């Protein structure tokens, strides 16, 4: 058997190409994870919450800081959809409860975090409840996230970060059809494909053309698709 050795240059080119593909793939995955984490941070509308840029306060796992020993959420079974209410219950055995002024919430991979403050003291018998709503933000549907939550002291420091495993469900109509109800007075119109729009007319959910229905109100549905860059049109009530 005759064995031929690849020239050194060829080996280097092959290795560099493979390394580039691996590196670029990792970069793309990291960029997507960061984008989705930031989108979820923006969508989590905590009562008393305010979004902050940059790194969240570092964890402190000692007796001088409140340690979360229990976390339960309304989303633990069934996940959450857009515009759904959620509540999270945190428990601690920290001695100085009056020094706790709120919580810090951070989605894994996000470039920002949420500072939640409540008045008066947020704890009762060692238990804190956080509440809020998940606002609509495309690309989040049918994805799982890890959100870290810590109790916040009046000096700006936090204790440990406890994980909140959050599943965001596909919204109604994501498969391409119109679903849901028109019970409220708030009228929302949205695209479910590049040509089909769902809206509420006369308290009934109907289909129309995206081009006809959205572009007249400043939207662009040329590439509209759930989970990608679809348009969301808010119609004034007096239009119906």
C-alpha positions as CSV (number, residue, x, y, z in Angstrom):
1,X,0.0,0.0,0.0
2,X,1.3,3.4,-0.9
3,X,0.7,6.2,1.6
4,X,0.8,9.8,0.5
5,X,1.2,12.7,2.9
6,X,-0.8,15.9,2.4
7,X,1.4,18.9,2.0
8,X,1.8,21.0,5.2
9,X,0.0,23.9,3.6
10,X,-3.0,21.7,2.7
11,X,-3.2,20.4,6.2
12,X,-3.1,23.9,7.6
13,X,-5.9,25.0,5.2
14,X,-8.1,22.1,6.1
15,X,-7.6,22.6,9.9
16,X,-8.2,26.4,9.6
17,X,-11.4,25.8,7.6
18,X,-12.7,23.3,10.1
19,X,-11.8,25.6,13.0
20,X,-13.5,28.5,11.3
21,X,-16.7,26.6,10.9
22,X,-16.7,25.5,14.5
23,X,-15.9,29.0,15.8
24,X,-18.4,30.7,13.5
25,X,-21.1,28.3,14.6
26,X,-20.4,28.9,18.2
27,X,-20.4,32.6,17.7
28,X,-23.8,32.4,15.9
29,X,-25.3,30.3,18.7
30,X,-24.0,32.7,21.4
31,X,-25.4,35.7,19.5
32,X,-28.8,34.1,19.2
33,X,-28.8,33.1,22.8
34,X,-28.0,36.7,23.8
35,X,-30.6,38.1,21.5
36,X,-33.3,35.8,22.9
37,X,-32.3,36.5,26.5
38,X,-32.5,40.2,25.9
39,X,-35.9,39.8,24.2
40,X,-37.2,37.9,27.2
41,X,-35.8,40.5,29.6
42,X,-37.6,43.2,27.7
43,X,-40.8,41.1,27.7
44,X,-40.9,40.3,31.4
45,X,-43.0,43.2,32.8
46,X,-42.5,42.7,36.6
47,X,-44.6,44.9,38.9
48,X,-42.2,47.4,40.3
49,X,-39.5,46.3,37.8
50,X,-37.0,48.4,36.0
51,X,-34.6,47.1,33.4
52,X,-30.9,47.9,34.0
53,X,-28.0,47.6,31.5
54,X,-24.9,45.6,32.3
55,X,-24.0,42.9,34.8
56,X,-26.3,42.2,37.7
57,X,-24.9,42.3,41.3
58,X,-22.7,39.3,42.2
59,X,-24.1,36.5,44.3
60,X,-23.2,36.2,48.0
61,X,-23.8,32.8,49.6
62,X,-23.3,33.6,53.3
63,X,-25.4,34.3,56.4
64,X,-25.0,38.1,55.9
65,X,-27.1,38.0,52.8
66,X,-30.6,36.5,52.2
67,X,-30.5,33.0,50.8
68,X,-33.4,31.8,48.8
69,X,-34.3,28.3,50.0
70,X,-37.5,27.9,48.0
71,X,-38.9,29.1,44.6
72,X,-42.2,28.2,43.1
73,X,-44.0,29.9,40.2
74,X,-47.4,29.9,38.5
75,X,-45.6,28.9,35.3
76,X,-44.2,25.7,36.7
77,X,-46.9,23.7,35.0
78,X,-48.0,24.6,31.5
79,X,-45.5,27.4,30.8
80,X,-46.7,30.9,29.8
81,X,-48.0,32.6,26.7
82,X,-47.9,36.3,25.7
83,X,-49.9,38.7,27.8
84,X,-50.3,36.0,30.5
85,X,-50.0,37.0,34.2
86,X,-47.3,35.2,36.3
87,X,-46.4,35.1,40.0
88,X,-43.3,33.8,41.7
89,X,-43.0,32.9,45.4
90,X,-39.6,33.1,47.1
91,X,-38.8,31.9,50.6
92,X,-35.9,32.6,52.9
93,X,-34.9,32.1,56.5
94,X,-32.8,35.3,56.6
95,X,-33.0,37.0,60.0
96,X,-33.2,40.7,59.0
97,X,-36.2,40.7,56.7
98,X,-36.7,44.5,56.9
99,X,-33.3,45.0,55.1
100,X,-34.7,43.2,52.0
101,X,-36.2,45.7,49.5
102,X,-36.9,43.6,46.4
103,X,-35.2,41.3,44.0
104,X,-32.8,41.1,41.0
105,X,-33.9,39.1,38.0
106,X,-31.5,38.0,35.2
107,X,-32.1,35.8,32.2
108,X,-29.1,33.6,31.4
109,X,-27.0,35.1,28.6
110,X,-28.7,38.5,28.8
111,X,-26.8,41.8,28.6
112,X,-29.1,43.4,31.1
113,X,-31.2,42.6,34.2
114,X,-34.4,43.6,36.0
115,X,-34.4,45.4,39.4
116,X,-37.7,44.8,41.2
117,X,-38.5,47.0,44.2
118,X,-41.7,46.8,46.3
119,X,-43.2,49.1,48.9
120,X,-43.7,48.5,51.7
121,X,-41.4,45.6,52.8
122,X,-41.8,42.8,50.3
123,X,-41.5,40.0,52.8
124,X,-44.1,38.4,55.1
125,X,-43.1,35.4,57.3
126,X,-40.0,34.9,55.1
127,X,-42.0,34.8,51.9
128,X,-41.8,37.2,48.9
129,X,-44.2,37.2,46.0
130,X,-43.2,38.8,42.6
131,X,-45.9,39.3,40.0
132,X,-46.0,40.5,36.4
133,X,-47.0,39.9,32.8
134,X,-45.2,38.5,29.8
135,X,-45.5,41.0,27.0
136,X,-45.4,40.1,23.3
137,X,-41.9,39.8,21.9
138,X,-41.4,37.7,18.8
139,X,-39.0,34.8,18.5
140,X,-39.7,33.7,22.1
141,X,-42.4,31.2,21.4
142,X,-41.7,27.5,22.0
143,X,-38.5,28.1,23.8
144,X,-37.2,27.3,27.3
145,X,-35.2,29.8,29.4
146,X,-33.4,29.8,32.7
147,X,-34.0,33.0,34.8
148,X,-32.0,33.7,37.9
149,X,-33.6,35.5,40.8
150,X,-31.9,36.9,44.0
151,X,-33.2,38.9,47.0
152,X,-32.0,42.5,47.1
153,X,-30.8,44.2,50.2
154,X,-31.1,47.9,50.9
155,X,-27.3,48.3,50.4
156,X,-27.6,47.0,46.8
157,X,-26.1,43.6,47.5
158,X,-27.9,40.3,46.9
159,X,-27.8,36.8,48.2
160,X,-27.8,33.6,46.1
161,X,-29.4,33.3,42.7
162,X,-32.2,30.7,42.5
163,X,-33.2,29.4,39.0
164,X,-36.7,29.9,37.5
165,X,-37.1,27.5,34.6
166,X,-39.5,29.3,32.2
167,X,-41.1,27.9,29.1
168,X,-42.7,30.3,26.7
169,X,-45.5,28.7,24.7
170,X,-46.3,29.3,21.0
171,X,-49.0,32.0,20.8
172,X,-52.4,31.4,19.3
173,X,-52.2,31.4,15.5
174,X,-48.5,30.5,15.3
175,X,-49.2,27.5,13.1
176,X,-50.7,29.8,10.4
177,X,-54.3,30.0,11.4
178,X,-56.3,32.4,13.5
179,X,-57.1,31.3,17.0
180,X,-58.2,32.9,20.3
181,X,-61.0,35.2,21.2
182,X,-61.9,38.9,21.0
183,X,-63.4,39.3,24.4
184,X,-61.6,42.5,25.4
185,X,-62.0,46.0,24.0
186,X,-58.3,46.1,23.2
187,X,-58.0,45.3,19.5
188,X,-54.8,43.7,18.2
189,X,-54.1,42.7,14.7
190,X,-51.2,40.5,13.7
191,X,-49.8,38.5,10.8
192,X,-49.5,34.8,11.0
193,X,-47.8,34.3,7.6
194,X,-46.5,36.4,4.8
195,X,-50.0,36.9,3.5
196,X,-52.5,36.2,6.2
197,X,-53.5,38.5,9.1
198,X,-55.7,37.8,12.1
199,X,-57.7,40.6,13.6
200,X,-60.8,41.3,15.6
201,X,-63.8,42.7,13.8
202,X,-67.3,42.9,15.4
203,X,-66.0,40.8,18.3
204,X,-65.0,37.9,15.9
205,X,-61.5,36.8,14.9
206,X,-61.1,37.0,11.2
207,X,-58.5,36.6,8.4
208,X,-57.4,39.3,6.0
209,X,-54.5,40.1,3.7
210,X,-51.4,41.3,5.6
211,X,-50.6,43.7,2.7
212,X,-54.1,45.2,2.8
213,X,-54.5,45.3,6.5
214,X,-51.1,46.2,8.0
215,X,-49.2,48.3,5.5
216,X,-51.8,51.0,5.7
217,X,-50.9,51.4,9.4
218,X,-47.2,51.4,8.9
219,X,-46.5,47.7,9.1
220,X,-44.6,45.6,6.6
221,X,-45.7,42.0,6.2
222,X,-43.5,41.1,3.2
223,X,-41.5,38.6,5.4
224,X,-44.1,38.2,8.1
225,X,-43.9,34.9,9.9
226,X,-44.4,33.8,13.5
227,X,-41.1,33.4,15.3
228,X,-39.3,35.6,12.8
229,X,-39.8,39.2,11.8
230,X,-43.6,39.5,11.7
231,X,-45.5,42.8,12.1
232,X,-47.9,43.6,15.0
233,X,-50.4,46.3,14.2
234,X,-52.4,48.0,17.0
235,X,-55.6,49.3,15.7
236,X,-57.6,52.2,17.3
237,X,-60.9,51.1,18.7
238,X,-62.8,53.6,16.6
239,X,-61.7,51.8,13.4
240,X,-64.2,49.0,14.2
